[in-house]
Amino acid sequence: MKLSVIIITKNEAANIAACIKSVAFADEFIVVDSGSTDGTVELAQALGARVEVTSDWPGFGPQKNRALDLATGDWVLSIDADERVTPELAQEIQEALRAPRADAYEIARLSNFCGRDIRHSGWWPDYVLRLFKRGTARFTDAAVHERVVPANGQPLRMRGYFHHYPYDNLDALINKVNRYSSDAAAMMYAKGRRTSIFGALGHGFWTFVRIYLIRRGFLDGKHGLVLAVTAAAGSFFRYSKLMFLADKKK
């Protein structure tokens, strides 16, 4: 079975080489880049990837579907540039493709925040559907928080996991929270959602309680506290931006 790996990028020079090397067992690497200026494209090409550069940014879901449409393998593995396939997962994927038991597989992610693997706070095991038979699934068209939707059948879960390195420092997390909250507010507004300042406060407070207490973020130490507070702020920002966006459109 031929395996295609698809990756979308924008200024991922610090990550792309390690990402592609972790899936060296694949038959094809497809990278769809949205205008990198840091050498990402050249690094990917040097490692044998087919790179397509787009002039626009339609959102995460549509961009990943563009990469999917370029894949030619029997199976597709979608991986983000800040993720790595562990040797154990690589072996498990190859075994699964030799004798598939399903058309799609979910894979857990172990995420690292500022040097610490986060095993609580709702971050672990964080299963995502990433491996599937080509033609049986597509990404949603969501601008953020896109997901793979299989056409039929229940996906199986693999034992192995991705290593995920989303934030090297707090600045990276804060910048992402700002970007994602803007995109999420625009999506909610387009769907007819509206809120008030009290709604924004309520969502922020509940997010902190859910992550720090219910999902036991306190067991992740100071990292867990920072993640809970930042997530709460992100939720507050998201609904505050929705509120102001509605005011602006009146």
N, C-alpha and C positions, 0 to 999 in steps of 0.2 A: 504494500500500500504506500503510495506516494504522499508525503506530508508537506503541506505548505505552512509556513509561519508568516503571520501578518502583524505588522507593527505600524502605528502612526507616530510621527515625531514632529517636534518643533524645538530646536536648540537642545538636543539631547546628547551632545558630544561627550559629556561626562558619563553617560550610561550606555550608549548604543553598542559599543564594542563588547562589553561584558554580557549584555543581553543576548546578542547574536551568538557569541561563543557558547553560551549556556544551552543553545538549541542547535549546536553544530551537527547533530544527528539528523536534522530535517533535510528534505530534498530541495526545498525552495524557500527563499526569504523575500518577502514583499514588504517594502517600506514606502509608505505614503507620507511625504513631508510637506508641511505647510509653511515653507519659507524660512528654513533655518539659516542662520548667518554665522554659526560657530564651527562649521566643519562636519556637522552630523552627516550630511549627504555623502561627502567624500569618504568618511570612515565606514559607512554602511556599504558603499560600493566596493571599497577595498576588501571587505569581508565576503564579497560575492552576492550581495543583495541587489535585487532589482529595485531601483528607486524611482518613484514618480513624484514630482513636485507639483503641488496645486497652488493656484493663485488666490484662492479664497479659503475661508474657514466656515463650513456649514454646521459645525458642531461635532461632538464626539461620535455619536451614532452614525450620521451620514458619512463621516470621514472613514470610519471603520468599515462601512459597507462598500466604500470605494476600494479599499484594500482587499476586501473579500471578493469583489468582482474581478480582481486581477489574478487571484489564486487559481492554479491549475491542478493542484493535488487532489487526491481522493479524499483526504482529510485536511482539516484546517486547525491550526493552533493559534489563537489570538493571544498575544502577550504585549504588555506595555513595556516601554523602554526602561522603566525603573524596576522591572521584575527580572528574576533569574530562575531558571529551571534547575532544581537541584539534581545531582547525579541519580539519586534514588527515583525522582519523578521522571527523569529522562528514560530510565530503564523501564519504568512502569508504562509510560506512554508507548514505547516501542513494543512491549508485550501486548498491550491492548490493541494496537493496530494489526498485529499478526493474527489475533483471534478476537475481533470485536464482539462485545456482549451487549452493546447499545449503540445508538447513533450519536450520542452526545455524552460528555463527561464533565462533571464539576470538579474543580481543583481548589483546595484551600490556599490561603495566602497568609504567611507569617510576616507581618509588617514591622519595620524598624523605624523608630522615631528618635532622632538625635542620639544614636548609638545604642539604644535599648530595644530589644524585641518586646513587642507589646502583646501580652497573652490574655488581657482582659479588656475592659472598656468597649466591648463590642467589636474589637478588632480581630479576634481569633475565634474560630478558624476562618471566617470570612470566605465562604465558598462562592466561587464564580464559575459560570459555565463558559469554558474557553476552548474545549476540544470537541470538534463535531465533524460529522461527515458532510462534505461539501454538497450543497443543494438541499440540506435538511433544516437549515437554520439561518437566521439573519439577525442583525442588530436592530434594536428599536431606533427610531429617528430622533430620540431625545438629544438635546444639545449637551446636557450633562447627565451623569448617572445612567448612561446607556446600559443595555443588557442584551444578551443573546436570547432569542426566543426560538426554541425548537419547533418544527412543524408538527411532530408527533412523537409519542413515546416519552417515558420518564428517564431523565439522565441519571447515570450512575455516578457515584463519587469515588475519586481516587484516594489512595492512602497517602501518596506523596503531596508535596506542596511547593508553591512558589516562595522564594524569598522576595520580599517587596521592600524597596528603599525609597519611599515617597518624599521624605523630608530630611535633609541633612542638617537643617537648622530651623529655628523658629520663624525666621523671616520667610522661608519657603512656605511654611504652613499658613502663615498670615496672608501672604500674597495669594495663595490658592483659595483660601476662604473668601477673600474679597472678590476674586474672579468668579468663583462658583456661585456666590450669593447673588451676584448681578445676573448671571445667566438663569439661575433658578427663579428669580423674581420675574424676569421677562417671560419665562415659560408659564408660571402660575398666572400672570396677568393675561396672557393669550388664552388660557383656559377658563377665564372668567373668575378667578379667585380674587378675593379682596380681603383686607384686614384693617385693624386699627392699631394704635400704639399699645393698647392693652393686649391685643392678640400677639403682637411681636414680643412683648415682655413675657407673656405666658409660654410661648413656644421656646424662648430662650431658657426660662427657668426649668421647664419640663425636660429639655435636652440635657441640662446639667444633671438633674436627678437621675435620669435614665442611664446616662453614661457612667457617672461617678458612683452612684449607689446601687442601682438595679443591676447594672452590668459590671459592678465591682471594679471600677476604674481605680479606686483607692489602693488596690493590690499592685498597681503598676507604679506606686510611689509618686515622686514629684512629676514624673512624666505623665502619669495618669491624670493628675490634677490639672496640669497645663492643657492636656488634650480635652478634658471635660469643659474647662472654662472657654477654650478656643471654639469648641463645637457649639457651646451655648451662645457665644458671641456671633458665630456664623449664622445660627438660626435666627437670632435677633436681627442681624443685618439683612438677612434674606427677606423677612417679613416687613422690616422697616422700608427696604427698597421697594417692595411691592406697594406699600402704603403710599410712598411718595410718587411712585410711577402712576398710580391711579389718580392722585391729586393733579399731576402734570397733564394727564390726558383729559381732564374735565374741561 
